[in-house]
Amino acid sequence: MLTNTPPRTAKMKKSTRKETAKAIKRTLAYRSIFLYPMSFFQISTFLISPKVTEGKKLRESINNLIKENWVRKRYGKYEICGEKYTNWLWKYKHATRIFNENARLLRFLGGIPWIKMIAVTGSLAAYNPEKDSDIDLLIITGKNRVWLTRGFVALILKMLKKHPEYDGQPGSFCTNLFMDETKMAWDKDRRNIFVASDIVIMQPVVDKSDTYLQFMKENSWVSEYFPNFKINYPAKVKRKNSGILLNALEKIAKRSQMVYMKKKVTTEVLKSHIIHFNKNDNSPRIMEAYKSSLKRLKVSG
């Protein structure tokens, strides 16, 4: 009876172990940019890998990396040895406090009839906000309602003194992205690991008619970066036809807001189905930081 592992099988297993270890290193290297350690659940869910990886293999690889002194475990989180990290427990409590303090206002905004989804994005969604962070929001509206919705949202936030008077104002709501439910797929030339990461960590706080799941379905390209992040997509939602009067008001809202913003527009995307204030786009900076991190840690991309 043969007991030895066939050479080809042994090589395949060794190759799989190497790829799993590389995926873990890439994942921790990316999160280290934000000084944030990761739990086993987070590593498993947000693993940067070309393919799905089982939990058992991940656990084995992490334990091996600990033995090699590449990874260490502190307070239930995994870190790269020698890297500096934030006080994640304080960040978690701070983020939870921000969510709780603004829950009523977010639900109130969700009462605007054309809003289909409100999701918190950015550092707050990752439970990694700074002490004086603002709150980044992605808002999805019904068909042909982004400009009307933006007008109402801005008016409400200004009345409640939650609309930013300047970029990054602490405690303010940064409503930098409005999308029409018919145009939720991210532009192909803007897809990268930074955007994919922001999408998978986003926190939907208002969700009507499974809009969050529809959004994720239209952006299923994120699985190219995070194949372990799985969602069961629903059937396509039937959308109601827009009213003629509201369509006319939408055009008026767009024209009036465009006139107001004309002198301030730089790189913003201002269309009928999307409003994206992206002049402070962090994508290039984070992508460069990720490349530098991989190079410094000698991890293949």
C-alpha positions as CSV (number, residue, x, y, z in Angstrom):
1,M,0.0,0.0,0.0
2,L,1.5,3.4,-1.0
3,T,1.7,6.0,1.8
4,N,3.8,8.7,0.2
5,T,2.2,11.7,-1.3
6,P,2.7,11.7,-5.1
7,P,5.3,14.4,-6.2
8,R,2.8,16.4,-8.3
9,T,0.3,16.5,-5.5
10,A,2.9,17.6,-3.0
11,K,4.0,20.4,-5.3
12,M,0.5,21.5,-5.8
13,K,-0.1,21.6,-2.0
14,K,3.1,23.6,-1.5
15,S,2.1,26.0,-4.3
16,T,-1.3,26.5,-2.7
17,R,0.2,27.2,0.7
18,K,2.5,29.8,-0.9
19,E,-0.4,31.5,-2.7
20,T,-2.4,31.5,0.5
21,A,0.4,33.1,2.5
22,K,0.9,35.7,-0.2
23,A,-2.8,36.5,-0.1
24,I,-2.7,37.0,3.7
25,K,0.4,39.2,3.3
26,R,-1.2,41.3,0.6
27,T,-4.3,41.7,2.8
28,L,-2.4,42.8,5.9
29,A,-0.1,45.0,3.8
30,Y,-3.1,46.9,2.4
31,R,-4.8,47.4,5.8
32,S,-1.5,48.5,7.3
33,I,-1.7,51.6,5.2
34,F,-4.6,52.6,7.5
35,L,-2.7,51.4,10.6
36,Y,-5.5,49.0,11.2
37,P,-5.0,45.3,12.4
38,M,-7.4,42.6,11.3
39,S,-9.4,39.8,13.0
40,F,-9.4,36.3,11.5
41,F,-13.0,37.0,10.3
42,Q,-11.9,40.3,8.6
43,I,-8.9,38.6,6.9
44,S,-11.2,35.8,5.7
45,T,-13.9,38.1,4.4
46,F,-11.6,40.8,2.8
47,L,-8.8,38.5,1.6
48,I,-7.0,40.0,-1.4
49,S,-6.7,36.9,-3.6
50,P,-7.3,35.7,-7.1
51,K,-9.5,32.9,-5.9
52,V,-11.7,31.7,-3.0
53,T,-9.7,30.4,0.0
54,E,-11.1,28.1,2.7
55,G,-10.9,29.1,6.3
56,K,-8.9,26.0,7.3
57,K,-6.1,26.9,4.9
58,L,-6.1,30.5,6.0
59,R,-5.8,29.5,9.7
60,E,-2.9,27.2,8.9
61,S,-1.1,29.8,6.8
62,I,-1.6,32.5,9.5
63,N,-0.2,30.2,12.2
64,N,2.9,29.5,9.9
65,L,3.4,33.2,9.4
66,I,3.3,33.7,13.2
67,K,6.0,31.0,13.6
68,E,8.0,32.9,10.9
69,N,7.6,36.1,12.9
70,W,6.0,37.8,9.9
71,V,2.6,38.1,11.7
72,R,1.8,38.6,15.4
73,K,-1.5,38.4,17.2
74,R,-2.4,41.0,19.8
75,Y,-5.8,41.5,21.5
76,G,-7.5,39.2,19.0
77,K,-6.2,41.0,16.0
78,Y,-3.4,40.1,13.5
79,E,-0.6,42.6,12.7
80,I,2.5,42.6,10.6
81,C,5.5,42.4,12.9
82,G,7.4,45.7,13.2
83,E,4.5,47.8,11.8
84,K,2.8,50.5,13.8
85,Y,-0.9,50.2,14.4
86,T,-3.8,52.4,15.7
87,N,-5.7,51.8,19.0
88,W,-8.4,49.8,17.2
89,L,-10.5,49.3,20.3
90,W,-10.8,53.1,20.8
91,K,-11.5,53.5,17.1
92,Y,-14.3,50.9,17.3
93,K,-15.9,52.5,20.3
94,H,-15.6,56.0,18.7
95,A,-17.2,54.7,15.4
96,T,-20.0,53.0,17.3
97,R,-20.6,56.3,19.1
98,I,-20.8,58.2,15.9
99,F,-23.2,55.7,14.4
100,N,-25.5,55.9,17.4
101,E,-25.4,59.7,17.6
102,N,-26.5,60.0,13.9
103,A,-28.8,57.1,13.5
104,R,-32.0,59.2,13.9
105,L,-30.8,61.8,11.4
106,L,-29.9,59.1,8.8
107,R,-33.3,57.4,9.2
108,F,-34.9,60.9,8.8
109,L,-33.0,61.5,5.6
110,G,-34.1,58.0,4.5
111,G,-37.7,59.3,4.7
112,I,-37.1,61.4,1.5
113,P,-39.3,59.4,-0.9
114,W,-36.8,59.2,-3.7
115,I,-34.0,57.8,-1.6
116,K,-33.5,54.0,-2.1
117,M,-30.3,53.6,-0.1
118,I,-28.0,55.5,2.3
119,A,-24.7,53.9,3.1
120,V,-21.8,55.1,5.3
121,T,-18.5,54.7,3.5
122,G,-14.9,55.5,4.1
123,S,-13.1,55.4,7.5
124,L,-16.3,55.3,9.6
125,A,-17.6,52.3,7.6
126,A,-14.2,50.6,8.4
127,Y,-14.6,51.5,12.1
128,N,-11.4,53.4,11.8
129,P,-12.4,57.1,12.0
130,E,-10.2,59.9,13.4
131,K,-11.3,61.9,16.4
132,D,-12.5,64.8,14.2
133,S,-13.7,62.8,11.1
134,D,-16.6,63.8,8.9
135,I,-19.2,61.2,7.8
136,D,-19.0,60.0,4.2
137,L,-22.3,59.0,2.6
138,L,-23.3,57.2,-0.7
139,I,-26.9,57.9,-1.6
140,I,-28.8,56.0,-4.2
141,T,-32.0,57.4,-5.5
142,G,-34.9,56.4,-7.7
143,K,-34.7,56.9,-11.5
144,N,-34.1,60.5,-12.5
145,R,-34.1,61.8,-8.9
146,V,-30.4,62.5,-8.0
147,W,-30.7,66.3,-8.3
148,L,-34.0,66.7,-6.5
149,T,-32.7,64.4,-3.7
150,R,-29.4,66.3,-3.4
151,G,-31.4,69.5,-3.1
152,F,-33.5,68.2,-0.2
153,V,-30.6,66.5,1.5
154,A,-28.5,69.7,1.4
155,L,-31.4,71.8,2.7
156,I,-32.1,69.5,5.6
157,L,-28.4,69.2,6.6
158,K,-27.9,73.0,6.4
159,M,-31.0,73.5,8.6
160,L,-29.5,71.0,11.2
161,K,-26.0,72.5,10.8
162,K,-24.7,69.2,9.6
163,H,-23.8,70.3,6.1
164,P,-20.0,71.0,5.7
165,E,-18.9,74.6,5.4
166,Y,-15.4,73.3,4.3
167,D,-13.9,70.0,3.3
168,G,-13.5,67.5,6.1
169,Q,-15.4,69.6,8.7
170,P,-15.6,67.4,11.8
171,G,-19.0,65.8,12.5
172,S,-20.5,67.0,9.2
173,F,-22.1,64.8,6.5
174,C,-20.0,64.5,3.4
175,T,-22.7,63.7,0.7
176,N,-20.1,63.4,-2.0
177,L,-21.9,60.7,-4.1
178,F,-25.4,60.4,-5.4
179,M,-26.3,57.6,-7.8
180,D,-29.5,56.8,-9.8
181,E,-30.7,53.2,-9.2
182,T,-30.5,52.6,-13.0
183,K,-26.8,53.5,-13.2
184,M,-25.2,51.9,-10.2
185,A,-22.2,50.1,-11.9
186,W,-18.8,51.8,-11.2
187,D,-17.1,53.1,-14.3
188,K,-14.6,50.5,-15.6
189,D,-11.7,52.9,-15.8
190,R,-12.1,53.8,-12.2
191,R,-12.1,50.3,-10.8
192,N,-9.3,49.4,-8.5
193,I,-8.6,47.8,-5.1
194,F,-9.2,51.0,-3.2
195,V,-12.7,51.5,-4.7
196,A,-13.4,47.7,-4.3
197,S,-12.4,47.9,-0.7
198,D,-14.6,50.9,0.0
199,I,-17.6,49.1,-1.6
200,V,-17.2,45.8,0.4
201,I,-16.8,47.6,3.7
202,M,-19.6,50.1,3.2
203,Q,-22.4,50.1,5.8
204,P,-26.0,50.5,4.5
205,V,-28.1,52.3,7.1
206,V,-31.2,52.8,4.9
207,D,-32.1,50.2,2.4
208,K,-35.4,50.0,0.4
209,S,-36.4,47.3,-2.1
210,D,-33.0,45.4,-1.7
211,T,-31.2,48.3,-3.3
212,Y,-28.0,47.4,-1.5
213,L,-28.0,43.9,-2.9
214,Q,-28.8,45.3,-6.4
215,F,-25.9,47.7,-6.0
216,M,-23.6,44.9,-5.1
217,K,-24.8,42.8,-8.0
218,E,-24.0,45.5,-10.5
219,N,-20.6,45.9,-8.9
220,S,-19.8,42.2,-8.7
221,W,-16.4,43.0,-10.2
222,V,-15.2,43.6,-6.6
223,S,-14.9,39.8,-6.3
224,E,-11.9,40.0,-8.6
225,Y,-10.1,41.5,-5.6
226,F,-12.2,40.0,-2.7
227,P,-13.5,36.6,-3.9
228,N,-14.3,35.5,-0.3
229,F,-16.8,38.4,0.0
230,K,-20.0,36.5,-0.9
231,I,-23.5,37.9,-1.4
232,N,-26.7,36.1,-2.5
233,Y,-28.1,38.5,-5.1
234,P,-31.9,38.9,-5.4
235,A,-34.0,38.9,-8.6
236,K,-34.0,42.1,-10.5
237,V,-36.4,44.7,-9.0
238,K,-39.2,46.2,-11.1
239,R,-39.0,50.0,-11.1
240,K,-41.9,52.3,-11.3
241,N,-42.1,54.8,-14.1
242,S,-41.3,58.4,-13.1
243,G,-44.0,61.1,-13.0
244,I,-44.0,63.8,-15.7
245,L,-44.2,66.6,-13.1
246,L,-41.4,65.3,-11.0
247,N,-39.3,64.8,-14.1
248,A,-39.7,68.4,-14.9
249,L,-38.8,69.4,-11.4
250,E,-35.7,67.2,-11.6
251,K,-34.5,69.1,-14.7
252,I,-35.1,72.4,-12.9
253,A,-33.2,71.2,-9.8
254,K,-30.3,70.1,-12.0
255,R,-30.1,73.4,-13.9
256,S,-30.3,75.6,-10.8
257,Q,-27.7,73.6,-8.8
258,M,-25.4,73.5,-11.8
259,V,-25.5,77.3,-12.1
260,Y,-24.7,77.6,-8.4
261,M,-21.8,75.2,-8.7
262,K,-20.4,76.3,-12.1
263,K,-17.5,78.4,-10.7
264,K,-16.5,75.7,-8.2
265,V,-16.5,72.7,-10.5
266,T,-13.0,71.1,-11.0
267,T,-12.9,67.3,-11.4
268,E,-16.5,66.6,-10.2
269,V,-18.8,64.3,-12.2
270,L,-22.1,66.0,-12.7
271,K,-24.5,64.1,-14.8
272,S,-28.2,63.2,-14.9
273,H,-27.7,59.9,-13.2
274,I,-24.7,60.6,-11.0
275,I,-23.3,63.4,-8.8
276,H,-19.7,62.6,-7.6
277,F,-17.7,65.3,-5.8
278,N,-14.3,63.6,-6.2
279,K,-11.9,66.5,-6.2
280,N,-10.3,65.0,-3.0
281,D,-10.0,61.5,-4.6
282,N,-7.7,59.4,-2.4
283,S,-7.5,56.6,-4.9
284,P,-4.1,57.5,-6.5
285,R,-2.5,58.2,-3.1
286,I,-3.7,54.9,-1.6
287,M,-2.8,52.9,-4.6
288,E,0.7,54.3,-4.5
289,A,1.0,53.6,-0.7
290,Y,-0.1,50.0,-1.3
291,K,2.5,49.5,-4.0
292,S,5.2,51.0,-1.6
293,S,4.0,48.8,1.2
294,L,4.2,45.6,-0.9
295,K,7.7,46.6,-2.1
296,R,8.9,47.4,1.4
297,L,7.5,44.1,2.8
298,K,8.8,42.2,-0.2
299,V,5.4,40.8,-1.1
300,S,4.4,40.1,-4.7
301,G,1.3,41.9,-5.9
